[in-house]
């Protein structure tokens, strides 16, 4: 059996928070395949664990973000914290695709676990295009992949339509971002070989009812593999 090159994307480090879950996926895959897990930053020195940022780049990035928080916080778009809406404007690329390509092996499969603050759907589309549209699988740990940006939609059904009038964004003048994100992501998703993996029957039902994935393949757990 030929081994496949599998790329797992995780914004969190492999030894903390959600990165541990992504790492738990990487380890069994690495036993039968050539699996790599790409994180925003890690100090872990292990085969198959790849850091997008070096330690110096990570230090400068964190320092820059602290300065932005200190001096430009008044310009931040306020969101309702219960929705966990972080990446408000998803039209902006968060990474350099060419830099990613230099760090990883050519993948046969791309799996995205937690991408917040690292990759957007736009970035994922651009990465897939670099590799002749290899299949992409999104692991649905929450609802962020089927909404305009919120990780938990609660009673809001905007993800089934167009995310207009988003309750997660506080000021009326900024509410359009959720709708813009959903439309942008749909434009990319419709052109991609991309699939969703739901980890619960409830999330599976949410995904099948969503604007973004109702016409795409949705798997329940890891039945795809």
Beta strands, then each sheet from edge to edge (+ up, - down):
strand 1: 5-10
strand 2: 34-39
strand 3: 49-51
strand 4: 109-112
strand 5: 135-140
strand 6: 194-198
strand 7: 218-220
sheet 1: 3+ 2+ 1+ 4+ 5+ 6+ 7+
end
